[in-house]
Amino acid sequence: MSEAYFRVESGALGSEENFLSLDDILMSHEKLPVRMETAMPRLGAFFLERSGGAETDNAVPQGLALLPRLECSGVIWLTVVLTSQAQVILPSQPPAWLRLQGSKLELPLWLAKGLFDNKRRILSVELPKIYQEGWRTVFSADANVVDLHKIGPHFYGFGSQLLHFDSPENADISQSLLQTFIGRFRRIMDSSQNAYNEDTSALVARLDEMERGLFQTGQKGLNDFQCWEKGQASQITVSTLVQNYKKRKFTDMED
Amino acid sequence: MTEEPDFLGQDSDGGSEEVVLTPAELIERLEQAWMNEKFAPELLESKPEIVECVMEQLEHMEENVRRAKREDLKVSIHQMEMERIRYVLSSYLRCRLMKIEKFFPHVLEKEKTRRDGEPSSLSPEELAFTREFMANTETYLKNVALKHMPPNLQKVDLFRAVPKPDLDSYVFLRVRERQENILVEPDTDEQGDYVIDLEKGSQHLIRYKTIAPLVASGAVQLI
């Protein structure tokens, strides 16, 4: 069964995310607790929304999420300034003009990565709780019972990209990610290869996004094999790209 | 698969190679190239001589089948064999096209920086296809999205945007000729580099980067 269209897969588990991958874009939008090391004059209004105001989440972030994709990180400052000035017009924001040094915020991963510098002039990143000591011992105890979807749907991808921030715990984090995956993998493989024509929502509920992708690949392999056994492999089927097109009526075409 | 039809006794002679191959050997080479291409993470060398020879062979076989009397069993067996060879050939070409579409900026870059003596990884038709594909993608991106963006953001560097082939991925291989002193780099920092020998007939799971030159020379077979 060959595909009509090849998606760009997530590069998050490798050294760097893929620019064109939708999964990576979604993953890097997750928030990361961060401490500002330098003062940022007049960007307080912008950053105040970012630290978790509920109703403002829709306004700036969506557009802003796409802009850094188009240039290297040098230009993030420009886009940040442009959009912050646009935001200043809103009357409901409390004017926090000066962002003092040492204040804590939650930034999305892509912004934190862009602003992070090895000489640490701007940010210092704190690890989220799930990558810290406490949860690491939970994972090492038994990885199978944890609900990875609830604690962060992009656990593995986000954790792999966190290693860029040069924390002293990097070796432990990577070991813990690896061991968690090893512990959970067998159940995923088993369930994906043996659930044919069933409702799989109970099996998939506690998996994070990468594991779900793996599960779907397993299901697809199983379905393709069953199709081949039934002799339907050589049947020509409608391509997924055009399946949703409705048939045009002759009368419509005459217009 | 190695059924030799009675009336196809001659050896095939490719245009540019001096070695004379029997049809069975040619098909075996095609299958090896096919499997290597399927399992390798990057685009391998193009093998125009194999492709041409196989096309010639298929034409011969078709002619012979047409000339033969209507004995059902023989004719249908040969037709089945022709279908199988045709499938392998088209699957090989499809696999190459898929890799070209996936990694097109890097393929073009490699072609540009290739020195004259090295074999090309693209046949002339594939090169034309890649260039058109790149031009079309750039035009499409520009017309759909980029021309509506603010002027300083209107460039997308496709070479950086499109992911590179992952040469560190692991592949299964079977050794066909004994190799010595392959340097293996470790995954983690704790292990040092070490050197292994590959025995003939053994099977391994190893990083593609380590054995890439061996695949190109035919000393190992990816499975």
Contacts between the chains, C-beta under 8 A, distances in Angstrom:
chain1	res1	chain2	res2	distance
A	2	B	94	7.4
A	6	B	98	7.0
A	6	B	101	7.1
A	6	B	102	6.3
A	8	B	162	7.9
A	8	B	163	6.7
A	11	B	163	5.6
A	14	B	166	6.7
A	18	B	163	4.5
A	19	B	160	6.9
A	19	B	161	4.0
A	19	B	162	7.6
A	19	B	163	7.8
A	20	B	161	5.6
A	20	B	162	6.6
A	20	B	163	7.6
A	21	B	163	7.7
A	67	B	153	7.0
A	70	B	149	6.7
A	70	B	153	4.3
A	70	B	155	7.7
A	70	B	156	6.7
A	71	B	152	7.7
A	71	B	153	5.9
A	71	B	155	7.8
A	75	B	152	7.3
A	75	B	153	7.3
A	78	B	152	7.8
